[in-house]
Amino acid sequence: MLAGIVVAGSPAVSNEVVRLASAVSLMYTGGMFLNDAFDVPFDSIHRRDRPIVIGAVARGEVFAIGFSLLAVGVLSLGSSNATAWGLALACAIVFYDWRHKQNALGPFVMGSCRGLVYCVAASATGGIGPRVFVAAIVLTLYVVATTWIAKRVGQRAGMLVPLLIAGISLVDAVVIVVAGGGMLALTAVGAFLATLALQRVVAGT
């Protein structure tokens, strides 16, 4: 989010950062709920310990929460331009959650979800320009590559996949530096280190 604001040429330290980060976080969390809800047919065969499968929560309830979080996130974006890009991001999230098990292009959809965050942030602050699109494409391709590697190495990944996932923040740091954000890149580096640390609690797979 911060990288998207910086690459758009906007002042990075503003109330917009907190509001936009909160909105995108709501959408991200909504996507996690929907992912579990859509995956029930698969999980009922291959991952029978999942909460919905064991009856700890109703599938309809999870769908309701997921879509509600997505809607609140989009509506929190404010401007019409940001809302339009937020809707695009929401559609990408839902499509990925719905079809990623059957879709060979799933990694590209996942990558676009990350890249669209730059577009949402930029459209809400400084506007969309060529630099924003280039940065979004770079981040998208990084996530696509990470997903492809994760599928190729599988259980043999060790720390490789967690490092690549945390490395998304390093891509943000590079974008910030190239866009002239200077020391703000340290925020992204901090996020990289925090992600690695928290993967000791939540598996980074």
C-alpha positions in Angstrom: 0.0 0.0 0.0 2.7 2.5 1.0 4.7 1.6 -2.2 1.7 2.3 -4.3 1.2 5.7 -2.7 4.9 6.6 -3.1 5.1 5.5 -6.8 2.1 7.6 -7.5 4.0 10.7 -6.3 1.8 11.3 -3.3 2.9 12.4 0.2 3.4 9.0 1.9 2.7 10.1 5.5 -0.9 11.1 5.7 -4.2 9.9 7.1 -4.8 8.2 3.7 -2.2 5.6 4.5 -4.0 4.3 7.6 -7.4 4.4 5.9 -6.3 2.7 2.7 -4.3 0.1 4.5 -7.3 -0.7 6.7 -9.6 -1.0 3.6 -7.2 -3.3 1.8 -6.7 -5.4 4.9 -10.4 -5.9 5.2 -10.5 -7.1 1.6 -7.5 -9.4 2.2 -9.2 -10.9 5.2 -12.5 -11.3 3.4 -10.6 -13.1 0.7 -9.2 -15.5 3.3 -12.7 -16.3 4.5 -14.0 -16.8 1.0 -11.0 -19.1 0.1 -12.0 -21.5 2.9 -15.6 -21.4 2.0 -15.0 -22.1 -1.7 -12.5 -24.8 -0.9 -15.0 -27.0 1.1 -15.4 -29.6 -1.7 -11.7 -30.0 -1.9 -11.1 -29.9 1.8 -13.8 -32.4 2.5 -11.6 -35.0 0.7 -8.0 -33.8 1.2 -8.1 -31.6 4.3 -10.7 -33.0 6.6 -9.4 -31.1 9.6 -10.5 -27.7 8.2 -13.0 -25.7 10.4 -15.9 -25.7 8.0 -15.5 -29.4 7.2 -15.5 -30.5 10.8 -18.6 -28.3 11.5 -16.9 -25.7 13.7 -18.5 -23.0 11.5 -21.2 -23.0 8.9 -20.1 -22.5 5.3 -22.9 -19.9 4.7 -21.7 -17.9 7.6 -18.2 -17.9 6.3 -19.4 -16.7 2.9 -21.4 -13.9 4.5 -18.5 -12.7 6.5 -16.1 -12.9 3.6 -18.3 -10.9 1.2 -19.2 -8.4 3.9 -15.5 -7.7 4.6 -14.9 -7.3 0.9 -17.8 -4.8 0.6 -16.8 -2.8 3.6 -13.2 -2.6 2.3 -14.3 -1.4 -1.1 -16.7 1.2 0.4 -14.0 2.5 2.7 -11.8 3.5 -0.2 -13.6 6.8 -0.6 -13.1 8.3 -4.1 -14.8 7.0 -7.2 -11.5 6.1 -8.9 -10.3 4.2 -5.9 -13.6 2.4 -5.6 -13.5 1.3 -9.2 -10.0 -0.1 -8.7 -11.2 -1.6 -5.4 -14.0 -3.4 -7.3 -11.5 -4.8 -9.7 -9.4 -6.1 -6.8 -12.5 -7.6 -5.2 -13.4 -9.3 -8.4 -9.9 -10.7 -8.7 -10.0 -12.0 -5.1 -13.4 -13.7 -5.6 -12.3 -15.2 -8.9 -9.1 -16.6 -7.4 -10.9 -18.0 -4.4 -13.6 -19.6 -6.6 -11.4 -21.1 -9.4 -7.8 -21.4 -8.3 -8.0 -25.1 -7.7 -9.1 -25.7 -11.3 -7.4 -22.8 -13.1 -3.9 -23.1 -14.6 -3.8 -19.3 -14.6 -4.4 -19.2 -10.9 -0.9 -17.8 -10.1 -1.5 -14.9 -12.5 -4.8 -14.1 -10.8 -3.1 -14.3 -7.4 -0.3 -12.0 -8.6 -2.9 -9.5 -10.0 -4.4 -9.3 -6.6 -1.1 -8.0 -5.2 -0.5 -5.7 -8.2 -3.9 -4.2 -8.0 -3.2 -3.0 -4.5 -0.7 -0.5 -6.0 -3.4 0.7 -8.4 -5.9 1.1 -5.5 -3.4 3.1 -3.5 -2.3 5.2 -6.4 -5.9 6.0 -7.6 -6.9 7.1 -4.1 -4.0 9.5 -3.7 -1.9 10.7 -6.6 -3.5 9.0 -9.6 -2.6 6.2 -12.0 0.3 6.7 -14.3 2.8 4.6 -16.2 5.1 4.2 -13.2 2.3 2.7 -11.2 1.5 0.2 -13.9 5.1 -0.8 -14.3 5.4 -1.3 -10.5 2.2 -3.3 -10.4 3.4 -5.6 -13.2 6.7 -6.2 -11.5 5.0 -7.1 -8.2 2.5 -9.3 -10.1 5.2 -11.2 -11.9 7.1 -11.7 -8.6 4.1 -13.3 -7.0 3.5 -15.4 -10.1 7.1 -16.7 -9.9 6.8 -17.3 -6.1 3.6 -19.4 -6.7 5.1 -21.3 -9.5 8.2 -22.2 -7.4 6.1 -23.2 -4.5 4.1 -25.6 -6.6 7.3 -27.0 -8.2 9.2 -27.7 -5.0 6.2 -28.7 -2.8 7.2 -30.3 0.5 10.9 -29.9 -0.4 10.7 -26.1 -0.1 12.1 -25.7 3.4 12.5 -22.0 4.1 12.5 -21.0 0.4 8.8 -20.3 0.1 8.5 -18.5 3.4 11.4 -16.3 2.3 9.9 -15.6 -1.1 6.5 -14.7 0.5 8.2 -12.3 2.9 10.2 -11.0 -0.1 7.1 -9.3 -1.4 7.9 -6.6 1.1 11.4 -6.3 -0.3 9.8 -5.7 -3.8 7.9 -2.9 -2.1 11.1 -1.5 -0.7 12.8 -1.5 -4.1 9.7 0.2 -5.6 9.8 2.9 -2.9 13.5 3.5 -3.5 13.2 3.7 -7.3 10.2 6.1 -6.9 12.2 8.4 -4.6 10.7 7.4 -1.3 14.1 7.2 0.3 14.1 6.1 3.9 10.5 5.1 3.7 11.8 1.9 2.2 12.9 0.9 5.7 9.3 0.5 6.5 9.0 -2.2 3.9 12.2 -3.9 5.1 10.8 -3.9 8.6 7.7 -5.6 7.2 9.9 -8.3 5.6 11.6 -9.0 8.9 8.2 -8.9 10.8 6.8 -11.4 8.3 9.7 -13.8 8.8 9.3 -13.5 12.6 5.5 -14.1 12.5 6.0 -17.1 10.3 7.2 -18.9 13.4 3.6 -18.5 14.7 1.7 -18.8 11.4 3.3 -21.1 8.9 4.6 -19.2 5.8 3.3 -21.6 3.2 
